[in-house]
Amino acid sequence: MNDRPTFHGVIPPLVTPFTEDGEVDVATLEQVVEHLVASGVHGVFPLGSTGEVAYLTDAQRRLVTSTVAKATAGRVPVLVGCIDLTASRVVEQARQARDAGADGIVATTPIYAINDSEEIAGHFRAIHAAVDLPLVAYDVPVRSHARPPLEVLLQLGQEGVLVGVKDSSGDDIGFRRLVRGNRLAGNPLALLTGHEILCDAMLLVGADGIVPGLGNVDAAGYVRLYDAAVAGDWDRAVAEQQRLVNLFDIVFAATSRSADARGVGAFKAAMVALDLLPSARMATGVEPLAAADDELIRTVVRDWQAAGSQEPSA
């Protein structure tokens, strides 16, 4: 991790705050970005799954990107999720993101379309050819259903089509193989893990960075974890990770709604409990967590704070 790529370190996938009428809460989004940058993050990732990108209109996506780009003011890179059905539609999103201030874009394999490996490679090549921004592949099969094959990722990295991979596959064996293949290919790709609770292990095997949704709740903890890993202080890294594992229980406390509501809703509810958000409102189309879940999440946060939320003992 001595020769770090441009996109590295802690890059939280931003939540999208909403007003009570379902519009993007610009002022709160600015405050969230400022809090994360002040916590030492190395980048931000708006319009990912944690940002509820699938529920946003094009105008809302543009507003989120421009707000985040303005709020970061060049202090950290802004990687913007450009998630859409096929390459032509992704290109439209990517151009919009570029014009709104993105420093890089993140795209999945085609969604809904059924493609083979050659077509998936062509998908990323078409996006790269059309938009002059660094392109990161987002491996999230639970949402896109098709995974970019290892060989395709490495080939596109060597071609300069991709600069990185954001791995949210949950396939730890596959990630380990990607790390090995990337090294053998000369490290053309920045490898970012979407794990929340195995960041220490992923950094140990060779991840360049971490993209944890829980980083919205405790960015400083993930920064300390990353810094400890870079320094080779693995006892400290493991201690930080365990403290974050305890906090991640907020996700398991939420049981009343859909997967989208449970994950992101738990993050937002915890942020409300920590005075980082005024409201846990979800995007239009996603039901709020039940009051009982919200109270359980508050209990997890209180217990976490009482146990010493700031500095663990290694």
Solvent accessible surface area in square Angstrom, and as a share of the most:
residue,aa,sasa,rsa
1,M,76,0.34
2,N,149,0.77
3,D,141,0.73
4,R,115,0.42
5,P,42,0.27
6,T,104,0.60
7,F,9,0.04
8,H,34,0.15
9,G,0,0.00
10,V,0,0.00
11,I,1,0.01
12,P,0,0.00
13,P,6,0.04
14,L,2,0.01
15,V,1,0.00
16,T,1,0.01
17,P,4,0.03
18,F,9,0.04
19,T,48,0.28
20,E,127,0.57
21,D,110,0.57
22,G,5,0.05
23,E,93,0.42
24,V,9,0.05
25,D,24,0.12
26,V,52,0.30
27,A,58,0.45
28,T,9,0.05
29,L,1,0.00
30,E,66,0.30
31,Q,117,0.52
32,V,4,0.03
33,V,0,0.00
34,E,80,0.36
35,H,70,0.31
36,L,0,0.00
37,V,21,0.12
38,A,84,0.65
39,S,24,0.16
40,G,33,0.32
41,V,7,0.04
42,H,43,0.19
43,G,1,0.01
44,V,0,0.00
45,F,3,0.01
46,P,0,0.00
47,L,4,0.02
48,G,0,0.00
49,S,30,0.20
50,T,15,0.09
51,G,0,0.00
52,E,7,0.03
53,V,8,0.04
54,A,80,0.62
55,Y,81,0.31
56,L,13,0.07
57,T,79,0.46
58,D,78,0.40
59,A,56,0.43
60,Q,27,0.12
61,R,21,0.08
62,R,114,0.42
63,L,72,0.36
64,V,2,0.01
65,T,2,0.01
66,S,44,0.28
67,T,9,0.05
68,V,0,0.00
69,A,20,0.16
70,K,159,0.67
71,A,19,0.15
72,T,2,0.01
73,A,75,0.58
74,G,74,0.71
75,R,119,0.43
76,V,16,0.09
77,P,34,0.21
78,V,2,0.01
79,L,4,0.02
80,V,1,0.00
81,G,2,0.02
82,C,1,0.01
83,I,23,0.12
84,D,18,0.09
85,L,76,0.38
86,T,51,0.30
87,A,18,0.14
88,S,80,0.52
89,R,117,0.43
90,V,1,0.01
91,V,13,0.08
92,E,116,0.52
93,Q,16,0.07
94,A,0,0.00
95,R,108,0.39
96,Q,32,0.14
97,A,4,0.03
98,R,82,0.30
99,D,110,0.57
100,A,18,0.14
101,G,34,0.33
102,A,9,0.07
103,D,65,0.34
104,G,0,0.00
105,I,1,0.00
106,V,3,0.01
107,A,0,0.00
108,T,5,0.03
109,T,0,0.00
110,P,5,0.03
111,I,41,0.21
112,Y,183,0.69
113,A,27,0.21
114,I,157,0.80
115,N,47,0.24
116,D,80,0.42
117,S,54,0.35
118,E,141,0.63
119,E,88,0.40
120,I,6,0.03
121,A,7,0.05
122,G,31,0.30
123,H,10,0.05
124,F,0,0.00
125,R,92,0.33
126,A,45,0.35
127,I,0,0.00
128,H,75,0.33
129,A,88,0.68
130,A,35,0.27
131,V,3,0.01
132,D,116,0.60
133,L,28,0.14
134,P,51,0.32
135,L,1,0.01
136,V,1,0.00
137,A,0,0.00
138,Y,9,0.03
139,D,3,0.02
140,V,9,0.05
141,P,33,0.21
142,V,132,0.76
143,R,115,0.42
144,S,1,0.01
145,H,103,0.46
146,A,18,0.14
147,R,89,0.32
148,P,6,0.04
149,P,39,0.24
150,L,34,0.17
151,E,115,0.52
152,V,18,0.11
153,L,6,0.03
154,L,29,0.14
155,Q,84,0.37
156,L,1,0.00
157,G,6,0.06
158,Q,107,0.48
159,E,75,0.34
160,G,39,0.38
161,V,10,0.06
162,L,2,0.01
163,V,51,0.29
164,G,0,0.00
165,V,1,0.00
166,K,12,0.05
167,D,11,0.06
168,S,35,0.22
169,S,24,0.15
170,G,56,0.54
171,D,48,0.25
172,D,57,0.29
173,I,135,0.68
174,G,19,0.18
175,F,2,0.01
176,R,143,0.52
177,R,108,0.39
178,L,6,0.03
179,V,5,0.03
180,R,139,0.51
181,G,11,0.11
182,N,4,0.02
183,R,142,0.52
184,L,147,0.73
185,A,29,0.22
186,G,59,0.57
187,N,93,0.48
188,P,39,0.24
189,L,5,0.03
190,A,3,0.02
191,L,2,0.01
192,L,2,0.01
193,T,2,0.01
194,G,16,0.15
195,H,44,0.20
196,E,30,0.14
197,I,57,0.29
198,L,67,0.34
199,C,0,0.00
200,D,20,0.10
201,A,36,0.28
202,M,13,0.06
203,L,3,0.02
204,L,112,0.56
205,V,26,0.15
206,G,15,0.15
207,A,0,0.00
208,D,25,0.13
209,G,0,0.00
210,I,0,0.00
211,V,4,0.02
212,P,0,0.00
213,G,3,0.02
214,L,0,0.00
215,G,0,0.00
216,N,0,0.00
217,V,6,0.03
218,D,16,0.08
219,A,1,0.01
220,A,35,0.27
221,G,0,0.00
222,Y,0,0.00
223,V,17,0.09
224,R,51,0.19
225,L,0,0.00
226,Y,0,0.00
227,D,73,0.38
228,A,9,0.07
229,A,3,0.02
230,V,59,0.34
231,A,82,0.64
232,G,43,0.42
233,D,67,0.35
234,W,76,0.27
235,D,108,0.56
236,R,68,0.25
237,A,0,0.00
238,V,80,0.46
239,A,16,0.13
240,E,0,0.00
241,Q,6,0.03
242,Q,97,0.43
243,R,14,0.05
244,L,0,0.00
245,V,44,0.25
246,N,71,0.36
247,L,0,0.00
248,F,25,0.10
249,D,68,0.35
250,I,0,0.00
251,V,29,0.17
252,F,135,0.56
253,A,17,0.13
254,A,2,0.02
255,T,101,0.59
256,S,51,0.33
257,R,94,0.34
258,S,65,0.42
259,A,71,0.55
260,D,30,0.15
261,A,1,0.01
262,R,82,0.30
263,G,19,0.18
264,V,13,0.07
265,G,3,0.03
266,A,0,0.00
267,F,11,0.05
268,K,0,0.00
269,A,1,0.01
270,A,0,0.00
271,M,2,0.01
272,V,32,0.18
273,A,30,0.23
274,L,39,0.20
275,D,130,0.67
276,L,41,0.20
277,L,7,0.04
278,P,99,0.62
279,S,31,0.20
280,A,37,0.29
281,R,79,0.29
282,M,8,0.03
283,A,2,0.01
284,T,99,0.57
285,G,69,0.66
286,V,15,0.09
287,E,104,0.47
288,P,80,0.50
289,L,28,0.14
290,A,34,0.26
291,A,88,0.68
292,A,70,0.54
293,D,7,0.04
294,D,43,0.22
295,E,84,0.38
296,L,93,0.46
297,I,0,0.00
298,R,79,0.29
299,T,49,0.29
300,V,31,0.18
301,V,2,0.01
302,R,124,0.45
303,D,89,0.46
304,W,16,0.06
305,Q,86,0.38
306,A,92,0.72
307,A,90,0.69
308,G,36,0.35
309,S,11,0.07
310,Q,118,0.52
311,E,104,0.47
312,P,23,0.14
313,S,104,0.67
314,A,91,0.70
